Amino acid sequence: MPGVSARGLSLEERRQLAVNLTRVLSLYRSILDAYIIEFFTDNLWGTLPCSWQEALDGLNPPQLATQLLGMPGEGEVVRYRSVWPLTLLALKSTAYALAFTRTPKFQAPSEFRENPSQSSRLKAPFRKHVRPKKQHEIRRLGEVRRCLGCRWCLGARGLKPGHLSRFMSLGLGLKVKSIEGDQRLVERAQHLDQELLQTLGKEEKRNPQMVQMHSHRSPHHVAQWVDPRTLCEEVLLPLETSPQGEARLLLTGLHACGDLSVTLLRHFSSCPEVVALASVGCCYMKLSDPGGYPLSQWVATLPGYELSYRLREGACHALEEYAERLQRAGPGLRTHCYRAALETVIRHVQPKLRRPGVQGIPRVHELKIEEYVQRGLQRVGLDPQLPLNLAALRAHQAQENRVVAFFSLALLLAPLVETLILLDRLLFLQEQGFHSELLPIFSPELSPRNLVLVATKRPLGQAFSVLETEDAAAL
């Protein structure tokens, strides 16, 4: 995805970007605030300008992927079916121009060329029980740690079941404390630690001359909820210092949910023992309001800085993954249309019942719309045998491409929300005199939340240039 690089922006450039983002989000808030399941009940299509309706109406999913969500590469030209209004073209260009790019400098992870499920850059014992996505993430975060040169790693909840902590400890030789809120996951992580230790021990017996990369020191797992108000000493214990009396502590969160990412930032800023931070956030809709956003003084003064739950939830979607689904044009795309049709029936029967959660209905794409509605009614506690207006349901189904088009519009804007949230964190750190960068070091196809916030209490310099490539040695 094209966009603006977060690296090297001056304080003034970061502030101006925040101003531009709040202005644009205010202009298109009605699209971002909309719930796609209310497409029919709230006539969402009718809220779009007539010229937009004419341009988007009738586009099939692959055309939406190319013309709305796609961006031409060098020498490529997007061919539009009709002349688009300038306002819609401006929206598309603005969405790409203001969002932080999530595209790393490598096209695809070369580590999976030989085997799509086994990273060639991660040693075999550290791949067991680990999905390719997580293999890629822990290896890349290991390279961040190498650049930072820290001796201790404190990993917060979001690392379950301890794959990153295990790799940092037994693979990179760090002293690691891993914090997890669920005792069951702590026990699972400890079990996997022992399993890996046994594997490494057998390897040593088979090859005593092999170069050791691990320390045989398991991570120290604790079941604990991290509170922003907790004294940092309570979180950091037990903390050993080096012979020189200093502890170079890296605070790490891999997809740390909601307020946990914010808590990591606050501990980094308040704890002298913590010299570096590497944080990948997720679940922005779970941020406290106020408290979780905004963090910076600058963003808090901007008109229109507020981000509703719906906006923050939308920022967690994966634009690249959805664009790929549009290109495939599979029948699974009809799910949003079916759910929106179900909402009309629910409100006809129970007007006060709005947007109820519907447990997953298997193989939706194989169902007729009336069959889906009947199963949906049962899941929300209503009579599945209610008489249905089949003509109305068929009319809704005929608008499937419109539903997909509206959802694609919202998804086009969603990266702007994530950009504002992450930009606010960069400004928060900069206002306190710390040094921070935002690096797209994961492949967005594998890990949609791929922007890693790296902060230190000394200048970063050019240490992270290698992270944007795949030139680091295999681990």
N, C-alpha and C positions, 0 to 999 in steps of 0.2 A: 504494500500500500504506500503510495507516495505521501509526502507530507513534509513538515518542517523538522529538521534534526534538533533534538534537545541539547546536543553537545555544543559547548562553547558559546551559548547565548549569554550576553551581558545581563546585568541586573535590569537595565532599562528595557532591553528587548524582552525579557521575561515578563516584566510588568505590562508592556504594551500588548503582548500576546494575551495576557489575562483580560485586559480591557476588551480586545477584539472578540475573544471567546464569549464573554458575558453578553456583549451586544448581539452577536449572532444567535446565541442560544435563546435570548429573549425574543428575537424575531420569529423563531420557529418552535417556540415552546409548545404550541398547540399540537404539533406533530409528535414531539417527544413525550408529551404528557399523556397521549392517547394510549388506551389499552386495545390491542388488536382484537381481543375477544368482544369488544363493543363496536366492531366495524359496522354491523347492521343496526344495533339498538341505538347508536349515537350518530348514524349516518356519517361516518368518518370520510367516506369518499366525497360527500357533498361539502365538506369543510375545505377541500383543496380548491385553488383557483380553477376556473373553467378551462383556462389554457393549459394548465397542468393535466387536468383530466383528459383532455383531447390528446395530449402528447403521450400519456402513459397508457391510456385505455387500449386494450387489445394486444399489448406487448406480451409475448410469451416469456417464461422464465429465463431462457438463455439470452433473449434480447435485453431483459432487465439487468442481467449480470454484466453484459457488455456495455450497454448504453447508460445505465444509471450507476451501477456500482463499479464498473470497470474504468480503468484509466489507461490511455494508450501509452505504450512504451515508445522508445525512440524509433522514429520512422513509421510508426503505426498510426492509423486513422480510425476513429470511431465513426461508423456509418449509421446515421440516424434514419429511421423509417420515415419521419416527417420533420418539418422545421419545428424545433423546440423553442418555447418562449425564453427570452433572455433571463427572466427571473429564475427559471428552473436550471438553466445552464450556470447561472451565477451561484446558485445554491450548491450545485455539484462541485464547482471549482473552489468555492470557499471551504466546503467541508474537507477537501483534500489539502488545501493550502494551510489551514490552521491546525490540523491534527498532528500530533507527534507521529513521525513515521515509526511503524512497527517492523519495517523491513531491514533486516541486518544486511551486511555487505556480502554475505554468502547467499547464493540462490536457494540452496537446499542443503540440509545436513549431509555431508559426504559420508558421515559415519554409518549411515544405513544403506549405502549403495549395494553392498554385498548381501546383506541380510536385513530386511525391513524391521525385524524385531530384536536385533542384537547390535548394539553400538560397537563398532570396531575400535573405538577410542577409549572404551571402558573395559577394564580387565574382567574376565569371565565371572569370578566370584561376586563381583559387585553388580552383576546384571541379573542374578537369580532373584525371582519374585518381583522384579522391577519392570514395569511397562516401558516401552520405547520412549514415550513422552518424558517419564521421570528419569530414565537413563540420560537423556539429552540434557535435562535441567540440572541434575546434580553434577554432571561433568562440567557444564559451563559455569556453574557457581563455584566449583572447585578452582577454576581458572581465575575467577574474581579474587578468591582468597589468596591465590598465589601472587597476584599483582599487589595485594594489600600487605602481604607478609605478616599476617597475625599468627600468634601462637595458640590462642584460645578461641573457641567458637561457642557462642551461646545461641542455640536454635530455639525459636519459639513455635508455639502451636501452629499447625499448618504443614508440618514435616511428616505427618503420619504416613505409614507406621515407622518412622525413623530412618528412611532411606538416606536422606541427605546427611543426617547426623552420623550414621554408620559409615558413610563414605568419607566424611571429613575426618572421622576419628581413626578408623582402621585402614583407610586408603591413603589419607594425606598426613596422618600422624599428629593431628591436632588433639588437644585436650578439649573435650566437648561436653557441654551440658545442654540437654534437650528438654524443653518444657512442653508438656502436652496436657490438655484439660481433661482427657478421658483416660481413666485408669486402665481400661481394657486395652487401649492402644499402647499404653506404656508397657504392659505385660507382653503384648505381641512384639513390640520393638525389642524388648529384652530377649525374647525367644529367638528372634532373627539374628541378634548380635551373637548369641552363643553358637548358632548354626554356622554363621560366617567364620567365627573363630576356629571352629573345628575344621572347616574347609581349608582355611589358611594354614593351620597346623599340619594337615595332611600334605599340602603342597610343599611345605618346608622339608618334610621328611623325604619326599620324592626328589627334591632338588635343593640340597643344603646350600648350594652355591648361589642360589637366586638372590638378586638384590632386593632387600626388604624395603617396601614402601609404607608398610603399616607399623603401628606401634604396639599392637596387641593390647591396647588400652581401649576398652569398650566405652561408648558414650555413657555419661551419667544421666539417666532418664528420671524425670520427676513428674508427678501428676500435680499440676498447679495451674490456677487461673491467674494470668498476669493482669494486675490492675495498674492503671496509670499513676495511681496515688501510692503504690507500694514503694517503699524505700529501695533504691537500686541495690543496696547491700544484700537485702533479702533475696532478690532475684539472682544475684551473681554467685552467692555462696553455693558449694565450696569453690573458691577461686584461689589457685596457686599462683604465686609470682615467680618470675625467672630469678636466677642467681643474682642478677643486677637489681632485683627489687621492683621490676616493672612488669605489668601484665598487659600485653597487646591483645585486646579482646575485640573480636569481630561479632557483631550482633546480626543474626541472620533470620530472615523469615521468608519461606518459599510459599507463595500464595497464602499469606497470613490473612485470615478472614476479618473483614470489617474493621472494628476498632483496634484489633491486634496490631495492624500495620502502624496505626497512629501511636499506639503505646510504645512500639519499638523506637519510633522517632523521638518520643519524649525521653525514653531511657537513654538513648544515644546522646541527647543534648544535655542531660543532667548528671550522667555518671562519668567521672573522670577516667575510670578504668577502660571505658569503651572508646576505642580510637577509630573504629570504622563500622559502617553499617552497609548491609546488602539486603534490600527488601523488595519483594515482589508481592504487590497487593492483589486482592480480589474481593468479591462480594461487597462492592461499594454501597449497595442498598442497606447494609447492616451498620453503616457508620452512624454514630450518635449525632443528633442534631439538637442543640449545638454540642460541640466537643470534638467530633470526629472530622467535621468540615464546617467552615474553613479553618485552617490552622494559621495561615499567614495574616499579618495585619493588613497587607495590601489588598488581598482578595476580599477581606471582610468589609472594606470600604467601598467596593464597586457596586453600582446599581445593578440589580439583576443577578447577583452572585448565587442566589439560593438555588439549590438543586433538590427537587422533590424525590421521594422514594422511587417513583416511576423512572425518572431520568437516570438515577444512579443504578437502578436495576438494568436499564437498557444498555448502560455502559459496559456491562459484563458480557454482552453478546459477542460472538466471533464473526466479524464481517467477512473475513477470508473464507471461513468454513461455509457460511451461508451462500456466498457468491459461487462457491464450488457446487453446492447443492442446486442452485439455480441453473448452472451450466448442464448438470446431469438431467434436470427437469423430471426428477423422480416423482412418483405419486405421493410420497410422504409430504410434499409441499402443501397438500390440501388440508393438513391438520388444522391450521389456523382458521381456514374457512369453515370447516366442520364445527370447530369450537365456537366460533362467532355465531353460527346458526343455532347451536345448542343454547347459547345465551338468550336468544330471542324467545325460545320456548320456555326456558326457566322463568324469565321475567313475565311471560304471559300467565304462567301458573302461579308464581310467587313474586309479585312485583317488588317486594322488599329484599328478595334474595339476589344480591348482585355479586358477580365475579366469584362464585364459590369455587374452591379448589376441586378439580376433577382428577381422581386418581388415574394413572396411565391406563389407557385402553389399548390393548395389544393389537397390532396389525391393522391400524386405522385405515391404511391405504387400500385394504381389501374389503372394507365395509361399504355398503350403501349408506347414504347420508342419514336415512331414517333409522338404520340399525345403530349407527353411532349415537344418534340422539337418544334412542331408547336406553342404550347402555349408560350414557352420560346421566340421564335422569335418575337411573337407579343408583349411581354413585353419589349423587347429591341428596339422596333420600326422598326422591319424588317417584310417583307411580310411572313405571316404564311403559305401561299399557295405555297411557293417555292418548286420546285421538290426536293425530298430527295432521297439520295442513301440508300435505305433500307437495302441492303446487308452490307454496311459499318456500319450502325447503329446496325444491329444485331451482327456483329463481335465485336463491342465495348461492347454491352450488355453481350456477352459471357465472357468478361474479368472482370465482376463485382467483383469477389472474389479477383482479383489482385488489383483492385482499393481499396478495403477494406483493403487488406494487406498493401499496401503502406501507407494509411492513419493511420493504426495502428502503423506502424513503427515511423511515425512522432509524434504520440500521446505518444508513449513510451518515446520519448526524451523530450517532452514538459515540464514535471516537472523540468527538469534540468534548463530550462530558468527561470521559476518562482523561483527556488531555488537561482539562481545567483542574481536576482533582489532583493529578500528579504534579502539575505546575504549581499548585498551591503548596504542596509539600516541599518542592524545590525552593520556593520563596521563603517558606517558614525556616528552612535550614540556613538560607543565605542571610536572612534578617538577623540571625544569631551569630553570624560570622563564620559558619562552617562552609566547607567546600563540597559540592554535590554535583552529580551528573545523572542523567537518565539514559540507559543504554539498551538498545534492542538486541540482546545477546541470545535469546532463544528464537528458534524458528517459529513464526506465527502459525504455520500450519499444524505444528505439533503442540504448541503452547500459546493459545490466544492472548493470555496475559503475560506478555513476553518482555515488558519494559522493566528493567531492574534499576531501582534507585540505589545508587552507590554514594556514600557520604564519608568524609574523613575530617579530621580536625587539623589537617595540614594540606597544602595544595596537592591536587591530584596529578598535575602535570600531564604527561603523555602516557602514563602507565597503562591506560585502558585501550589504547589504539588497537592492540592485538586482539582484544576481546570482540571487536566487531568483525573479525575475520575468523577463519578456522585454522590459523597457523600454529596455535598452541599444540604442544606435544601431547601425544596420547597418554592417558593416565591409567 
